[in-house]
Amino acid sequence: MESFKLYIDGNFESGAACFSSLNPATAQPWAEIAEARGDEVNRAVAAAKRAFHDPAWRGLTAGARGKLLLKLAELVERNADELARIETLDTGKIIRETRAQIAYVAEYYRYYAGLADKMEGRTLAIDKADTETWTRREPVGVVAAIIPWNSQLFLSAVKIGPALAAGCTLVVKAAESAPAPLLAFARLVAEAGFPPGVCNVITGFAEACGTALTTHPDVDHIAFTGGPETARHIVRNSAENLSKTTLELGGKSPFIVFEDADLDSAANAQVAAIFAASGQSCVAGSRLLVAESIKDKLLAKLVERVERIVIGAPDDAATQFGPLCTQRQKALIEQVVNRSLAQGARLVCGNQAIDSPGYYYPPTILDCSKVPQAESVVRELFGPVLSVVAFRDEAEAIRLANTTDYGLAAGVFTRNLALAHRATRDLRCGVVWINTYRMVSPLAPFGGYGLSGHGREGGMEAALEFTTTKTVWLRTSDEPIDDPFIMR
């Protein structure tokens, strides 16, 4: 088996123990993973705190930090095939996507390299003639970046990139499910030349590792991607030392198709929205809201498209659809789908066994128009299950779209530009795709409302999340203050 170690204070180490990581396509162990517990967490945070104040990092100019990020981007790009191989083995994501996604991750590091020297303060036009006042953008401190298993090199880049650009230091915790890609990425951090302790990469289980990290008094900011329940624990854990948090928590995203939409384009985008990555995406368009008059026609196109999806081994370049990451997730999806069917949902396609030793669950469509509160409609499944609900008019479409505690993303398909603008205004979510879906860019902020979290990743907004504002007052007069007992 391959072996992956923790990266703490510039050294690779075996940790307190080790555990096996399973290949989701075969359900067999393929890698041995070093496990961090309390001692390793404490040393990683201590290293990050020391590095934050060390002139070897703190004394670098913003431009010098940017050059290190450029080197990291170059290394990610150069090693994209190997990182993709590891991510496919460990998570079950198909190789055609891991290769493309990791190559694009390099662009995120390049973008934040360019932003490192552009996080500017400003001069304030204060109403006091004898005073100059300005603000400075300063790094917030030690960041705990907690990363889920899915798209982890991308989801870590949108935290590591802006945090390092801002001058912070990090302890990056990979999920205990499929952590190998991030531990492999740590080798590139070392090769890029970042000073020891600036970026530490660990993994471990909830209590021994996750709780120890999120309750640590020397952690200044927690950047988390995952589910709302875990986020609630993290927020409680952070309360003692009032760590700042940014939370990206997934969603139950509506995909709205109006009567005038191009149905071929909508069907293709809906397949991308819910069946790409086997539905294991925080922005999965898992709720299809479709005008009643075109529902049957659109469903027919979807079924025809789904029947052509190539299901197979994730390391085969021809495969379009691979396994789920864990057996637990597969079992949960099966239970929820069966409960939805018992509640009156109609099975359009899918929900059949796939002859494979891995954790495969087929692309599945449920027509829930007669039971709009079926369990598959209201909870995030993190899998390839599409719930379909018909609407009569625009008002009902928007009402159904907003009938959720989540608010991460939405898709809107229409040729009517005025309708598209109205829907964008009225949808309560952080990202709206119009006549497309599942597009990202380093320049574009990403985040949600409600149970989808707070804070933004991507764009300048993400960089500013890892800074704090310092206001500086300089009195230019040599004359004594008139009355020291009155606030000026």
TILOKE-317070 format. One record per residue (C-alpha): residue number from 1; residue in one letter; x, y, z. Coordinates in steps of 0.1 Angstrom, whole numbers, always signed. Layout:
+------+------+-------+-------+-------+
! resi ! resn !     x !     y !     z !
+------+------+-------+-------+-------+
!  NUM !    A !     X !     Y !     Z !
...
+------+------+-------+-------+-------+
//
This chain:
+------+------+-------+-------+-------+
! resi ! resn !     x !     y !     z !
+------+------+-------+-------+-------+
!    1 !    M !    +0 !    +0 !    +0 !
!    2 !    E !   +10 !   +36 !    -5 !
!    3 !    S !   +18 !   +57 !   +26 !
!    4 !    F !   +10 !   +93 !   +34 !
!    5 !    K !   +24 !  +112 !   +64 !
!    6 !    L !   +14 !  +143 !   +83 !
!    7 !    Y !   +33 !  +176 !   +75 !
!    8 !    I !   +40 !  +196 !  +107 !
!    9 !    D !   +66 !  +224 !  +110 !
!   10 !    G !   +83 !  +215 !   +78 !
!   11 !    N !   +87 !  +178 !   +86 !
!   12 !    F !   +68 !  +147 !   +75 !
!   13 !    E !   +59 !  +124 !  +104 !
!   14 !    S !   +40 !   +92 !  +111 !
!   15 !    G !   +16 !  +106 !  +137 !
!   16 !    A !    +1 !   +90 !  +168 !
!   17 !    A !   -13 !   +60 !  +148 !
!   18 !    C !   -23 !   +51 !  +113 !
!   19 !    F !   -54 !   +39 !   +94 !
!   20 !    S !   -62 !   +25 !   +60 !
!   21 !    S !   -80 !   +44 !   +33 !
!   22 !    L !  -103 !   +25 !   +10 !
!   23 !    N !  -106 !   +27 !   -27 !
!   24 !    P !  -144 !   +34 !   -33 !
!   25 !    A !  -143 !   +16 !   -66 !
!   26 !    T !  -132 !   -17 !   -51 !
!   27 !    A !  -140 !   -13 !   -13 !
!   28 !    Q !  -104 !   -24 !    -7 !
!   29 !    P !   -76 !    -6 !   +13 !
!   30 !    W !   -50 !   +11 !    -9 !
!   31 !    A !   -32 !   +35 !   +13 !
!   32 !    E !   -19 !   +39 !   +49 !
!   33 !    I !   -26 !   +72 !   +64 !
!   34 !    A !    -9 !   +88 !   +94 !
!   35 !    E !   -33 !  +100 !  +121 !
!   36 !    A !   -31 !  +132 !  +141 !
!   37 !    R !   -44 !  +133 !  +177 !
!   38 !    G !   -40 !  +160 !  +204 !
!   39 !    D !    -3 !  +161 !  +206 !
!   40 !    E !    +1 !  +164 !  +168 !
!   41 !    V !   -26 !  +191 !  +167 !
!   42 !    N !    -9 !  +211 !  +194 !
!   43 !    R !   +24 !  +209 !  +177 !
!   44 !    A !    +9 !  +219 !  +143 !
!   45 !    V !    -8 !  +250 !  +159 !
!   46 !    A !   +23 !  +259 !  +178 !
!   47 !    A !   +43 !  +257 !  +146 !
!   48 !    A !   +18 !  +279 !  +128 !
!   49 !    K !   +18 !  +305 !  +156 !
!   50 !    R !   +56 !  +306 !  +158 !
!   51 !    A !   +58 !  +309 !  +120 !
!   52 !    F !   +32 !  +338 !  +120 !
!   53 !    H !   +55 !  +359 !  +142 !
!   54 !    D !   +88 !  +347 !  +126 !
!   55 !    P !  +106 !  +372 !  +104 !
!   56 !    A !  +112 !  +344 !   +79 !
!   57 !    W !   +75 !  +348 !   +71 !
!   58 !    R !   +62 !  +379 !   +88 !
!   59 !    G !   +92 !  +398 !   +73 !
!   60 !    L !   +84 !  +389 !   +37 !
!   61 !    T !   +70 !  +416 !   +15 !
!   62 !    A !   +36 !  +409 !    +0 !
!   63 !    G !   +53 !  +405 !   -34 !
!   64 !    A !   +76 !  +378 !   -20 !
!   65 !    R !   +46 !  +359 !    -6 !
!   66 !    G !   +31 !  +361 !   -41 !
!   67 !    K !   +62 !  +346 !   -56 !
!   68 !    L !   +59 !  +316 !   -33 !
!   69 !    L !   +23 !  +311 !   -43 !
!   70 !    L !   +34 !  +313 !   -79 !
!   71 !    K !   +59 !  +285 !   -73 !
!   72 !    L !   +32 !  +265 !   -56 !
!   73 !    A !    +9 !  +270 !   -86 !
!   74 !    E !   +37 !  +258 !  -109 !
!   75 !    L !   +42 !  +227 !   -88 !
!   76 !    V !    +5 !  +219 !   -87 !
!   77 !    E !    +3 !  +222 !  -125 !
!   78 !    R !   +34 !  +201 !  -130 !
!   79 !    N !   +22 !  +174 !  -107 !
!   80 !    A !   -15 !  +175 !  -118 !
!   81 !    D !   -15 !  +140 !  -132 !
!   82 !    E !    -1 !  +124 !  -101 !
!   83 !    L !   -24 !  +144 !   -78 !
!   84 !    A !   -53 !  +134 !  -100 !
!   85 !    R !   -43 !   +97 !   -98 !
!   86 !    I !   -43 !   +99 !   -60 !
!   87 !    E !   -76 !  +117 !   -58 !
!   88 !    T !   -93 !   +93 !   -81 !
!   89 !    L !   -80 !   +63 !   -61 !
!   90 !    D !   -89 !   +78 !   -28 !
!   91 !    T !  -123 !   +94 !   -35 !
!   92 !    G !  -137 !   +76 !   -65 !
!   93 !    K !  -140 !  +108 !   -86 !
!   94 !    I !  -135 !  +101 !  -122 !
!   95 !    I !  -100 !  +107 !  -136 !
!   96 !    R !  -113 !  +129 !  -164 !
!   97 !    E !  -126 !  +154 !  -138 !
!   98 !    T !   -97 !  +152 !  -113 !
!   99 !    R !   -72 !  +159 !  -140 !
!  100 !    A !   -91 !  +189 !  -153 !
!  101 !    Q !  -100 !  +203 !  -119 !
!  102 !    I !   -65 !  +200 !  -104 !
!  103 !    A !   -50 !  +217 !  -135 !
!  104 !    Y !   -74 !  +246 !  -129 !
!  105 !    V !   -66 !  +247 !   -91 !
!  106 !    A !   -32 !  +261 !  -102 !
!  107 !    E !   -50 !  +291 !  -115 !
!  108 !    Y !   -64 !  +298 !   -81 !
!  109 !    Y !   -29 !  +299 !   -66 !
!  110 !    R !   -18 !  +322 !   -94 !
!  111 !    Y !   -48 !  +345 !   -88 !
!  112 !    Y !   -40 !  +348 !   -51 !
!  113 !    A !    -4 !  +353 !   -58 !
!  114 !    G !   -14 !  +383 !   -78 !
!  115 !    L !   -36 !  +396 !   -50 !
!  116 !    A !    -9 !  +394 !   -23 !
!  117 !    D !    +3 !  +429 !   -29 !
!  118 !    K !   -32 !  +444 !   -36 !
!  119 !    M !   -49 !  +441 !    -2 !
!  120 !    E !   -47 !  +478 !    +4 !
!  121 !    G !   -57 !  +501 !   +32 !
!  122 !    R !   -71 !  +536 !   +26 !
!  123 !    T !   -67 !  +572 !   +37 !
!  124 !    L !   -98 !  +586 !   +55 !
!  125 !    A !  -110 !  +622 !   +50 !
!  126 !    I !  -113 !  +628 !   +88 !
!  127 !    D !  -130 !  +660 !   +99 !
!  128 !    K !  -100 !  +670 !  +121 !
!  129 !    A !   -76 !  +694 !  +104 !
!  130 !    D !   -46 !  +684 !  +126 !
!  131 !    T !   -50 !  +646 !  +120 !
!  132 !    E !   -41 !  +621 !   +93 !
!  133 !    T !   -60 !  +588 !   +95 !
!  134 !    W !   -56 !  +556 !   +75 !
!  135 !    T !   -64 !  +519 !   +76 !
!  136 !    R !   -41 !  +489 !   +72 !
!  137 !    R !   -51 !  +454 !   +61 !
!  138 !    E !   -33 !  +429 !   +83 !
!  139 !    P !   -34 !  +391 !   +85 !
!  140 !    V !   -58 !  +376 !  +110 !
!  141 !    G !   -34 !  +351 !  +124 !
!  142 !    V !   -34 !  +313 !  +126 !
!  143 !    V !   -61 !  +297 !  +104 !
!  144 !    A !   -75 !  +262 !  +108 !
!  145 !    A !   -87 !  +252 !   +74 !
!  146 !    I !  -110 !  +221 !   +76 !
!  147 !    I !  -115 !  +204 !   +42 !
!  148 !    P !  -141 !  +178 !   +32 !
!  149 !    W !  -130 !  +148 !   +10 !
!  150 !    N !  -148 !  +159 !   -22 !
!  151 !    S !  -129 !  +182 !   -45 !
!  152 !    Q !  -104 !  +187 !   -17 !
!  153 !    L !   -76 !  +202 !   -37 !
!  154 !    F !  -100 !  +228 !   -50 !
!  155 !    L !  -117 !  +234 !   -17 !
!  156 !    S !   -84 !  +238 !    +1 !
!  157 !    A !   -70 !  +262 !   -26 !
!  158 !    V !   -98 !  +287 !   -19 !
!  159 !    K !   -87 !  +288 !   +17 !
!  160 !    I !   -49 !  +282 !   +15 !
!  161 !    G !   -44 !  +307 !   -14 !
!  162 !    P !   -61 !  +338 !    +1 !
!  163 !    A !   -48 !  +330 !   +37 !
!  164 !    L !   -12 !  +328 !   +25 !
!  165 !    A !   -16 !  +358 !    +3 !
!  166 !    A !   -29 !  +378 !   +33 !
!  167 !    G !    +1 !  +367 !   +54 !
!  168 !    C !   -17 !  +342 !   +77 !
!  169 !    T !    -3 !  +307 !   +86 !
!  170 !    L !   -24 !  +275 !   +85 !
!  171 !    V !   -31 !  +241 !   +99 !
!  172 !    V !   -50 !  +223 !   +72 !
!  173 !    K !   -71 !  +193 !   +83 !
!  174 !    A !   -80 !  +168 !   +56 !
!  175 !    A !  -112 !  +147 !   +61 !
!  176 !    E !  -106 !  +113 !   +76 !
!  177 !    S !  -124 !   +99 !   +45 !
!  178 !    A !  -100 !  +100 !   +16 !
!  179 !    P !   -73 !  +124 !   +29 !
!  180 !    A !   -45 !  +112 !    +7 !
!  181 !    P !   -47 !  +140 !   -20 !
!  182 !    L !   -41 !  +168 !    +6 !
!  183 !    L !   -13 !  +149 !   +23 !
!  184 !    A !    +3 !  +145 !   -11 !
!  185 !    F !    -2 !  +182 !   -18 !
!  186 !    A !   +18 !  +189 !   +14 !
!  187 !    R !   +49 !  +176 !    -4 !
!  188 !    L !   +45 !  +205 !   -29 !
!  189 !    V !   +42 !  +230 !    -1 !
!  190 !    A !   +75 !  +218 !   +12 !
!  191 !    E !   +91 !  +219 !   -23 !
!  192 !    A !   +78 !  +254 !   -30 !
!  193 !    G !   +99 !  +268 !    -2 !
!  194 !    F !   +74 !  +281 !   +24 !
!  195 !    P !   +91 !  +286 !   +57 !
!  196 !    P !   +85 !  +257 !   +82 !
!  197 !    G !   +52 !  +260 !  +101 !
!  198 !    V !   +36 !  +284 !   +76 !
!  199 !    C !   +13 !  +256 !   +61 !
!  200 !    N !    +9 !  +224 !   +81 !
!  201 !    V !   -13 !  +195 !   +68 !
!  202 !    I !   -28 !  +169 !   +91 !
!  203 !    T !   -57 !  +145 !   +92 !
!  204 !    G !   -75 !  +126 !  +119 !
!  205 !    F !  -109 !  +118 !  +134 !
!  206 !    A !  -135 !  +141 !  +150 !
!  207 !    E !  -128 !  +141 !  +187 !
!  208 !    A !   -90 !  +135 !  +188 !
!  209 !    C !   -82 !  +158 !  +159 !
!  210 !    G !  -111 !  +180 !  +148 !
!  211 !    T !  -122 !  +190 !  +182 !
!  212 !    A !   -87 !  +196 !  +194 !
!  213 !    L !   -81 !  +219 !  +165 !
!  214 !    T !  -113 !  +239 !  +166 !
!  215 !    T !  -111 !  +244 !  +204 !
!  216 !    H !   -74 !  +254 !  +203 !
!  217 !    P !   -69 !  +288 !  +220 !
!  218 !    D !   -42 !  +298 !  +194 !
!  219 !    V !   -65 !  +294 !  +164 !
!  220 !    D !   -77 !  +328 !  +152 !
!  221 !    H !   -99 !  +319 !  +123 !
!  222 !    I !  -116 !  +286 !  +113 !
!  223 !    A !  -124 !  +281 !   +76 !
!  224 !    F !  -147 !  +251 !   +72 !
!  225 !    T !  -164 !  +233 !   +43 !
!  226 !    G !  -189 !  +206 !   +52 !
!  227 !    G !  -223 !  +200 !   +67 !
!  228 !    P !  -244 !  +221 !   +90 !
!  229 !    E !  -243 !  +197 !  +119 !
!  230 !    T !  -205 !  +197 !  +120 !
!  231 !    A !  -205 !  +234 !  +115 !
!  232 !    R !  -227 !  +239 !  +146 !
!  233 !    H !  -201 !  +219 !  +166 !
!  234 !    I !  -173 !  +240 !  +152 !
!  235 !    V !  -191 !  +273 !  +161 !
!  236 !    R !  -197 !  +260 !  +196 !
!  237 !    N !  -160 !  +249 !  +199 !
!  238 !    S !  -149 !  +283 !  +187 !
!  239 !    A !  -170 !  +303 !  +212 !
!  240 !    E !  -145 !  +300 !  +241 !
!  241 !    N !  -118 !  +320 !  +223 !
!  242 !    L !  -141 !  +338 !  +198 !
!  243 !    S !  -123 !  +325 !  +167 !
!  244 !    K !  -136 !  +340 !  +135 !
!  245 !    T !  -154 !  +315 !  +112 !
!  246 !    T !  -162 !  +312 !   +75 !
!  247 !    L !  -185 !  +284 !   +67 !
!  248 !    E !  -194 !  +268 !   +33 !
!  249 !    L !  -220 !  +243 !   +41 !
!  250 !    G !  -235 !  +229 !    +9 !
!  251 !    G !  -271 !  +232 !    -1 !
!  252 !    K !  -303 !  +218 !   -17 !
!  253 !    S !  -300 !  +239 !   -49 !
!  254 !    P !  -330 !  +245 !   -72 !
!  255 !    F !  -326 !  +241 !  -110 !
!  256 !    I !  -355 !  +261 !  -125 !
!  257 !    V !  -366 !  +255 !  -161 !
!  258 !    F !  -392 !  +280 !  -174 !
!  259 !    E !  -416 !  +273 !  -203 !
!  260 !    D !  -395 !  +292 !  -229 !
!  261 !    A !  -362 !  +275 !  -221 !
!  262 !    D !  -340 !  +256 !  -246 !
!  263 !    L !  -348 !  +221 !  -233 !
!  264 !    D !  -318 !  +204 !  -249 !
!  265 !    S !  -295 !  +229 !  -232 !
!  266 !    A !  -314 !  +226 !  -199 !
!  267 !    A !  -314 !  +188 !  -199 !
!  268 !    N !  -276 !  +187 !  -206 !
!  269 !    A !  -270 !  +213 !  -178 !
!  270 !    Q !  -292 !  +194 !  -154 !
!  271 !    V !  -272 !  +162 !  -160 !
!  272 !    A !  -240 !  +183 !  -152 !
!  273 !    A !  -257 !  +198 !  -121 !
!  274 !    I !  -267 !  +165 !  -104 !
!  275 !    F !  -249 !  +136 !  -120 !
!  276 !    A !  -214 !  +150 !  -124 !
!  277 !    A !  -191 !  +139 !   -96 !
!  278 !    S !  -218 !  +113 !   -89 !
!  279 !    G !  -239 !  +141 !   -73 !
!  280 !    Q !  -212 !  +146 !   -46 !
!  281 !    S !  -211 !  +184 !   -49 !
!  282 !    C !  -221 !  +211 !   -25 !
!  283 !    V !  -238 !  +230 !   -54 !
!  284 !    A !  -255 !  +199 !   -69 !
!  285 !    G !  -287 !  +210 !   -86 !
!  286 !    S !  -308 !  +184 !   -69 !
!  287 !    R !  -342 !  +200 !   -71 !
!  288 !    L !  -355 !  +203 !  -107 !
!  289 !    L !  -384 !  +228 !  -107 !
!  290 !    V !  -400 !  +227 !  -141 !
!  291 !    A !  -430 !  +244 !  -157 !
!  292 !    E !  -460 !  +220 !  -158 !
!  293 !    S !  -464 !  +224 !  -195 !
!  294 !    I !  -430 !  +211 !  -204 !
!  295 !    K !  -423 !  +187 !  -175 !
!  296 !    D !  -430 !  +154 !  -194 !
!  297 !    K !  -409 !  +166 !  -224 !
!  298 !    L !  -380 !  +176 !  -203 !
!  299 !    L !  -381 !  +144 !  -183 !
!  300 !    A !  -380 !  +123 !  -215 !
!  301 !    K !  -349 !  +142 !  -226 !
!  302 !    L !  -333 !  +137 !  -192 !
!  303 !    V !  -340 !   +99 !  -191 !
!  304 !    E !  -326 !   +95 !  -226 !
!  305 !    R !  -295 !  +115 !  -216 !
!  306 !    V !  -291 !   +95 !  -183 !
!  307 !    E !  -293 !   +62 !  -201 !
!  308 !    R !  -262 !   +72 !  -221 !
!  309 !    I !  -241 !   +79 !  -190 !
!  310 !    V !  -210 !   +57 !  -190 !
!  311 !    I !  -207 !   +41 !  -155 !
!  312 !    G !  -174 !   +24 !  -148 !
!  313 !    A !  -140 !   +24 !  -131 !
!  314 !    P !  -131 !   +60 !  -121 !
!  315 !    D !   -95 !   +56 !  -135 !
!  316 !    D !  -109 !   +48 !  -170 !
!  317 !    A !  -108 !   +79 !  -191 !
!  318 !    A !  -141 !   +68 !  -208 !
!  319 !    T !  -160 !   +67 !  -175 !
!  320 !    Q !  -184 !   +95 !  -168 !
!  321 !    F !  -199 !   +83 !  -135 !
!  322 !    G !  -181 !   +66 !  -107 !
!  323 !    P !  -188 !   +54 !   -72 !
!  324 !    L !  -198 !   +72 !   -41 !
!  325 !    C !  -170 !   +79 !   -16 !
!  326 !    T !  -182 !   +57 !   +13 !
!  327 !    Q !  -205 !   +28 !   +19 !
!  328 !    R !  -222 !   +48 !   +46 !
!  329 !    Q !  -232 !   +75 !   +21 !
!  330 !    K !  -246 !   +49 !    -3 !
!  331 !    A !  -267 !   +33 !   +25 !
!  332 !    L !  -281 !   +67 !   +35 !
!  333 !    I !  -291 !   +76 !    +0 !
!  334 !    E !  -309 !   +42 !    -5 !
!  335 !    Q !  -328 !   +47 !   +28 !
!  336 !    V !  -339 !   +83 !   +19 !
!  337 !    V !  -349 !   +73 !   -17 !
!  338 !    N !  -370 !   +44 !    -4 !
!  339 !    R !  -387 !   +66 !   +22 !
!  340 !    S !  -395 !   +91 !    -5 !
!  341 !    L !  -410 !   +64 !   -27 !
!  342 !    A !  -431 !   +53 !    +3 !
!  343 !    Q !  -443 !   +89 !    +7 !
!  344 !    G !  -456 !   +89 !   -28 !
!  345 !    A !  -428 !   +99 !   -51 !
!  346 !    R !  -426 !   +82 !   -85 !
!  347 !    L !  -395 !   +65 !   -97 !
!  348 !    V !  -386 !   +79 !  -131 !
!  349 !    C !  -353 !   +60 !  -134 !
!  350 !    G !  -325 !   +46 !  -113 !
!  351 !    N !  -325 !   +31 !   -78 !
!  352 !    Q !  -313 !    -3 !   -90 !
!  353 !    A !  -283 !   -23 !   -79 !
!  354 !    I !  -250 !   -20 !   -99 !
!  355 !    D !  -230 !   -51 !  -101 !
!  356 !    S !  -197 !   -39 !   -86 !
!  357 !    P !  -178 !   -44 !   -54 !
!  358 !    G !  -175 !    -6 !   -50 !
!  359 !    Y !  -199 !   +19 !   -36 !
!  360 !    Y !  -219 !   +26 !   -68 !
!  361 !    Y !  -254 !   +41 !   -68 !
!  362 !    P !  -270 !   +48 !  -101 !
!  363 !    P !  -283 !   +82 !  -115 !
!  364 !    T !  -318 !   +84 !  -101 !
!  365 !    I !  -347 !  +107 !  -108 !
!  366 !    L !  -378 !  +109 !   -86 !
!  367 !    D !  -410 !  +128 !   -97 !
!  368 !    C !  -421 !  +144 !   -65 !
!  369 !    S !  -447 !  +168 !   -80 !
!  370 !    K !  -475 !  +152 !   -59 !
!  371 !    V !  -454 !  +151 !   -27 !
!  372 !    P !  -433 !  +183 !   -27 !
!  373 !    Q !  -423 !  +176 !    +9 !
!  374 !    A !  -408 !  +141 !    +2 !
!  375 !    E !  -376 !  +135 !   +21 !
!  376 !    S !  -355 !  +135 !   -10 !
!  377 !    V !  -367 !  +171 !   -18 !
!  378 !    V !  -359 !  +187 !   +16 !
!  379 !    R !  -326 !  +172 !   +27 !
!  380 !    E !  -292 !  +173 !   +11 !
!  381 !    L !  -283 !  +138 !    +0 !
!  382 !    F !  -249 !  +144 !   -14 !
!  383 !    G !  -255 !  +119 !   -41 !
!  384 !    P !  -269 !  +114 !   -76 !
!  385 !    V !  -306 !  +118 !   -69 !
!  386 !    L !  -328 !  +144 !   -87 !
!  387 !    S !  -362 !  +154 !   -73 !
!  388 !    V !  -386 !  +169 !   -97 !
!  389 !    V !  -415 !  +192 !   -88 !
!  390 !    A !  -437 !  +210 !  -114 !
!  391 !    F !  -448 !  +247 !  -110 !
!  392 !    R !  -476 !  +267 !  -125 !
!  393 !    D !  -461 !  +302 !  -128 !
!  394 !    E !  -431 !  +323 !  -119 !
!  395 !    A !  -443 !  +331 !   -84 !
!  396 !    E !  -447 !  +295 !   -75 !
!  397 !    A !  -413 !  +286 !   -90 !
!  398 !    I !  -396 !  +312 !   -68 !
!  399 !    R !  -416 !  +302 !   -37 !
!  400 !    L !  -406 !  +265 !   -42 !
!  401 !    A !  -370 !  +275 !   -48 !
!  402 !    N !  -368 !  +294 !   -16 !
!  403 !    T !  -387 !  +268 !    +5 !
!  404 !    T !  -355 !  +255 !   +21 !
!  405 !    D !  -332 !  +264 !   +49 !
!  406 !    Y !  -303 !  +263 !   +25 !
!  407 !    G !  -292 !  +290 !    +1 !
!  408 !    L !  -260 !  +282 !   -18 !
!  409 !    A !  -267 !  +281 !   -55 !
!  410 !    A !  -295 !  +281 !   -81 !
!  411 !    G !  -299 !  +275 !  -119 !
!  412 !    V !  -323 !  +295 !  -140 !
!  413 !    F !  -332 !  +285 !  -176 !
!  414 !    T !  -351 !  +309 !  -197 !
!  415 !    R !  -347 !  +330 !  -229 !
!  416 !    N !  -365 !  +359 !  -212 !
!  417 !    L !  -339 !  +383 !  -200 !
!  418 !    A !  -363 !  +403 !  -178 !
!  419 !    L !  -375 !  +370 !  -162 !
!  420 !    A !  -339 !  +360 !  -156 !
!  421 !    H !  -332 !  +393 !  -138 !
!  422 !    R !  -363 !  +390 !  -117 !
!  423 !    A !  -355 !  +354 !  -107 !
!  424 !    T !  -319 !  +364 !   -98 !
!  425 !    R !  -332 !  +392 !   -76 !
!  426 !    D !  -358 !  +370 !   -58 !
!  427 !    L !  -338 !  +338 !   -53 !
!  428 !    R !  -323 !  +337 !   -18 !
!  429 !    C !  -288 !  +322 !   -25 !
!  430 !    G !  -252 !  +332 !   -30 !
!  431 !    V !  -247 !  +320 !   -66 !
!  432 !    V !  -271 !  +320 !   -96 !
!  433 !    W !  -262 !  +304 !  -129 !
!  434 !    I !  -284 !  +315 !  -159 !
!  435 !    N !  -286 !  +291 !  -188 !
!  436 !    T !  -256 !  +272 !  -174 !
!  437 !    Y !  -245 !  +254 !  -143 !
!  438 !    R !  -215 !  +244 !  -122 !
!  439 !    M !  -191 !  +270 !  -134 !
!  440 !    V !  -163 !  +285 !  -112 !
!  441 !    S !  -135 !  +310 !  -114 !
!  442 !    P !  -108 !  +323 !   -91 !
!  443 !    L !  -122 !  +358 !   -97 !
!  444 !    A !  -158 !  +349 !   -86 !
!  445 !    P !  -169 !  +350 !   -49 !
!  446 !    F !  -187 !  +318 !   -38 !
!  447 !    G !  -208 !  +312 !    -7 !
!  448 !    G !  -244 !  +311 !    +6 !
!  449 !    Y !  -271 !  +321 !   +29 !
!  450 !    G !  -288 !  +303 !   +58 !
!  451 !    L !  -277 !  +267 !   +64 !
!  452 !    S !  -253 !  +271 !   +35 !
!  453 !    G !  -231 !  +292 !   +57 !
!  454 !    H !  -215 !  +326 !   +58 !
!  455 !    G !  -184 !  +343 !   +44 !
!  456 !    R !  -172 !  +340 !    +8 !
!  457 !    E !  -145 !  +320 !   -10 !
!  458 !    G !  -130 !  +331 !   -43 !
!  459 !    G !  -123 !  +366 !   -55 !
!  460 !    M !  -111 !  +395 !   -35 !
!  461 !    E !  -138 !  +388 !    -9 !
!  462 !    A !  -120 !  +356 !    +1 !
!  463 !    A !   -87 !  +373 !    +6 !
!  464 !    L !  -103 !  +400 !   +28 !
!  465 !    E !  -119 !  +372 !   +50 !
!  466 !    F !   -83 !  +364 !   +62 !
!  467 !    T !   -75 !  +400 !   +71 !
!  468 !    T !   -84 !  +424 !   +99 !
!  469 !    T !   -85 !  +462 !   +97 !
!  470 !    K !   -63 !  +484 !  +118 !
!  471 !    T !   -70 !  +521 !  +120 !
!  472 !    V !   -41 !  +545 !  +125 !
!  473 !    W !   -45 !  +581 !  +138 !
!  474 !    L !   -16 !  +605 !  +135 !
!  475 !    R !   -18 !  +640 !  +150 !
!  476 !    T !    +2 !  +664 !  +130 !
!  477 !    S !    +0 !  +694 !  +154 !
!  478 !    D !   +27 !  +701 !  +180 !
!  479 !    E !    +2 !  +721 !  +201 !
!  480 !    P !   -11 !  +706 !  +233 !
!  481 !    I !   -46 !  +691 !  +232 !
!  482 !    D !   -71 !  +718 !  +243 !
!  483 !    D !   -91 !  +698 !  +268 !
!  484 !    P !   -80 !  +662 !  +277 !
!  485 !    F !  -113 !  +654 !  +293 !
!  486 !    I !  -133 !  +657 !  +260 !
!  487 !    M !  -133 !  +631 !  +233 !
!  488 !    R !  -121 !  +646 !  +201 !
+------+------+-------+-------+-------+
//
